[in-house]
Amino acid sequence: MTSTLAPASVDAVVDVVVVAYRSADVIDRCLGAACRIHGVGQVIVVDHGDDESGAIATLAGATVLAHPDNPGFGAGQNRGFERGTSRYVLVLNPDAAPRAEGIAAGVRYLDAHPEVAIVQGVVRDSVTSEPDRSQGRELGVLHLLGRATGARRLARWSIARWVAARIGALRDHVERIPMSPTGVEALAATAWLARRDALANVGGFDEEYFLYGEDLDLCRRLRGAGWKIVALPHEWAMHDQGSSAASSFERELTWWRGTLRFAGLWWTTPQRFGALVVAFIRGAGLALQNPRAVRRIWRSTVGAALGARTR
């Protein structure tokens, strides 16, 4: 059943921007949760797909911008920012359902801390209810290696969690709920509450990214401009991870392309060399699983690592 958004509050402080791509199965839940946020202004859905997402959003009362050429998540968010006017923007995935009380706490925190650009609380997987790794250190070579080798599965073992908690670069993989507001290097762009002035200050998302890596890039540029990024302890959103991806294989290729672009733009020479080695390892593994897609796999892994250029 389609939710109906209430008219924008006269004291609106938060615009909601959702970039949808074949999100008809989840967008109603997303918009239904968004409509319960206190002080919500415009709800803007940028529709990049070819299903009924835009029609559902229109019936719900959202402003819908259709861009079926699908220029990417960051480009869509930038188009949505341009249409809003409220001082804060909720950068929301269509497969995420925000909690109104968490967003309200985020508004209060940003009101009290003008040096902070973005906050996000605890995002939980809608199937397992476990917290996502949505905040912490900026991604590094060890994170890439863990994904390439499947080492993340070791987190199911208590001894592995104990070890990871004592390694600074890996601690945020197991300690996913901050005890108090905590300054971090990066937040995954699942349900960011962002200060509009801060986004404008750095020019929004880099539209050369298609999907993945653009959130790391924006956090890096915000920090470089003197803004702070904070993880909050509040319950924030439920998330259906990867619901718009055509398959887990396609999602994996897209993740490596975007992430390795970030590595090429921002990492030091030794780090970029490490990324290339890990890209080769992951490319070889994927090629063994899907030999018919070898060319695409190498373009998305080794090719992406070699093709990225530093700023």
N, C-alpha and C positions, 0 to 999 in steps of 0.2 A: 504494500500500500504506500502510495507516495505521500511523504510528509509535506506539510505546507509551511513555508517560512513566514514568520510574522513580519510586519512592516518594520523597516529599520528604526531602531530606537532613537529618540530625539537626543539622547546623551551617548550616542554611539562612540565607542572607542576602538572597536576591533572590526576590521574587514576580514572576510574569509576568502581565500583564493584556492580553488581546487583545480588541478590539471587532470582531466579525465581522458583515458584512452581505453576504449572497450570496457567501460566500468559499469555497465548497466546493472550487473548483479550486486554491486556494493554501494553505488553512489547514493541510493535512497537512505541507507543506514547512516552514511557519512553526513548527509544534509540534515537528517533528522536530529543527529547529535549537535550539529552546528547551530541549529535554530534554538537550542536551549541555552546557548551562551549568553550571559547577561551583557548588555551593552553592544550586541552585535550590530554592525552597520550593514554594508553591502555584502552579499554572498555571491561571489563571482566564480562561475565555472567556465574554464577554458577547455573546450571539447576538441580533442585531437583525433578522435576516432570516427568510426563509421557504423556505430550501433545506436542504441536508443538512449545513451547517457544524456545527451543534450536535451532531448525531449522530456526525459524524466526530471531533469533539473529545471527546465522551463515551467513544467507543471507545479513544481515545488515552490516557484516564485523567485528562483535565482536569476541573476543576470548571466546570460550564456553568450560566450564569444566562440564562434566556430572557426577552427583552424585545422581542417582535415588533412592538410599536408604534413602534420605532426612534426613540427620543428624541434621538439624535445622539451623535457620538463622545465629546464631553466628558462627557455624562451617563453613558454606558456605562462610561467609565474610572472615574468617581467611584464607580459601583456596585462595580466590581472592587476599587478601593482599600479599600473598606469591608470586604471579605471577607478581605483579606490581613493578615499580621502581621509579615512580615520588614522589616528596616530600610530596604531599598531596593526600588524597584518598577521593573520594566522595562515601560515604556509602549510596547507593540508593535503595529504595524499587521499585519493578517493577511497582507498581501502582502510582508512583510519577513522575511528569514531572518537572524537575528543570528549573528555569529561568536563562539564560546565564548571564544576567547582575547582578543578585544576587550572583551567584557563583563567578563572577569576583570580586565583592566587598568583598566577603569572602576571596579570595586569597590575596587581598591587605591587609586585616586586619591581617591575619595570618603572612604575610611577615613582617608587622610592629610590631607584638607582639609575639615574640618567646616563651613567657611563656604560651601561649594559645594552648590547645590541639585540641579543637573542636569548630566550630562555626556553627550556623544554623540560618536562617532568618525566615520570616513569611511564614508558610505553610498553604495553604487554602484548604478547602474542595472543590472538583471539582464540586459538585452539588449545594451547597448553597453559595459558595464563602466566607463563614465565616472562620476566622482563627481557625485552630486546637489548642488545648492545647498542644503545642509541646515544651514548655520551662517553666522553673520556679523552684519551690521547689521540692526536692525529695519527692516521694510519701510517704504518712503516713497513720495512722489509719483513720483519717477523710476522706481522699480520698477513702479508701476502703469502709467506711460506706456509703459515697455518692453513690458509684457505686452499693453497695448491696441493698440500699433502693430506688434507682431511684431518689435520691434527685437532681441529676444533671439537671433534667427537670425543676427544679425551676428557673434555670438561664434564662428562658424565661420571668420571671417577673422582672420588674425594681426594685422593693423593695428588692427582693432576691439578685439581682446583687449589689445593694447598700450595703447590709449587708456583702456579701462575700468580697467585695472590702476592707472592714475594718477589716477583719480577715486574719492575715498574712498567715496562712496555706492554705487559700482558694483563696487568691487574684489573683493568676495566672489563676484561672478558668474563670475570667471575664476580666482581663487585659492581653490580649494575644498578644499585639503588643508593644514591648519595644520602648520607645521614642528615645533611643540611645543605643550603645553597652552596654550590661548589663551582669555582671557576674551572673551566675545561678548555681544551684546545679545539674541540670539534663536537658538533651535534649532528646526528643523522637527520636529514630533512623529512621527517615523518609528520610532525605537527608543530613546527616552529612557531613561537610567538615572537615576532620581530618588530623592532622599532622602525617605522617607515623612514625616518630621517637617516638612520644608519644604513639602510639598504640603498637609499639615494646617494649617500656619501661615497659608496664604493661602486656605484653603477649597477647594482643588482647582480643577478647571476651572469656568468660568462656563457653566452649562447653557443659557443663552439662545442660545449659538452652536449651530448644527446641525453644520456641518462647514466647516473652514477659518476661520482667524482666532483660534480658541480657543487655539492654541499661542502665538501672538504675545501674546495677552492674558495668559496665565498667566506667560510670561516677564517681561512688563512688571510684573505685580504682585509677582512674586518679587524682581525688582530693587528695586522700591519698598520692599519689606520688609527690604532689606539683604542678600539672598542673592546669590551669584555663579553665573554660568552659564558653562560651559567647554566648548570644542570640543577634542577629543583627536585626535592624529595616527594613532591605531590603526585598522586595518581593522575595520569594525564590523558591517555588514550589507549584504546584497543586497536590492534593492527592485524589485518590479514596480509601476511607478507607475500609480495610477488604475485598478487591476484591478477594483475593485468598482463603478466608475461605469457607469451605463447606457449612456452615450455620451460622446464628448469634448465635445459641446455641453452636455449636462446637467452635466458636471463644471465647465465654464467658468462657467455660471450660478451654480452653488453656490459656486465660488471667489469670484466677485465679491460675492455676498450676504454671505458670512462676512467677507471682507477689508474691505469697506466698513463693516460694523458696527464692526470694530476701529478703523478710521479715525475714525468718528464719535464713538466713546467716548474716544479718547485723543489725537487730533491737535489742534493749534492751529487757530484760525479760518482763517488763510491756507492751512494744509495741507488742511483740510477743503474749502475752496473749490477747491483744485487737484484733490482727489479727485473732486469733482463734475464738473469739466471733463473729466477723464479718463474718468469713468463715462459721460458723454454720448458721447464719442468711441467708446468700446468698444460702448456700446449701439447706436449708429448702424451700426457695422460688422456686429455680429451680426444686426441687423434686416434689413440688405441680404442677408445670407446665408440667413436663415430668416424671411421676412416673415410667415408664418403664426403665428409665436410672438412677435410684437411686444409684446404686453401683458406676457407673462412676462419678456421680455428687459428691458423698461423697469423693471419691478418689481425685478428682480435687480441692475440697474446704477444708473440715475438714482434710482429709487425708494428703493433701499437707501441711497444717499448722502444723500438728503434726509431719510429717516426715522430715521437713527441719531441718538442724543442723547449729548451729553457727560456724563461722570460727575459 
